[in-house]
Amino acid sequence: MTDLNKLRSEFEAYEHSKKPCAIKASLFEVFTKDSLDEDEYSYIGRYVDSFMQEKWELWQKAKAQAVPTWISAKDEEPPTDTMVLICWSDSPDVQPEIDYMTCDEDLNHIWANFEIEPPTHWMYFHKVPSESGAEQ
């Protein structure tokens, strides 16, 4: 399982090294429960700066492809409409499934096919190699 706080610290240290004179608090401010209305709680933990949030999501995808690991669904949800592998920690012998997060009519994030018994972990897919073996 990925230690999300450690990964976020690595990301922020790397980003701060590119802008050492910047104030860390302004670069890495995240939404908290206190700063949002109840209908905006899905933004908790996301960076206020949308460009920084996009870079964070790309960082996570790159790390996941470099070292694929299972991510706790409690710690982090996959991006909406992105197919991922899913599994359940209480059923380690069950073959992982494929699913994606979507939004219901109330804009809640839900698993498309496993809403009743949601998975405990998920993982990005590995890139499929081309016949030549070169990256696509």
PyMOL commands that set and color helices and strands:
alter all, ss='L'
color gray80, all
select helices_A, chain A and resi 4-18+24-27+33-35+38-43+50-66
alter helices_A, ss='H'
color red, helices_A
select strands_A, chain A and resi 71-72+84-87+97-99+101-103+109-111+121-123
alter strands_A, ss='S'
color yellow, strands_A
deselect
rebuild
show_as cartoon
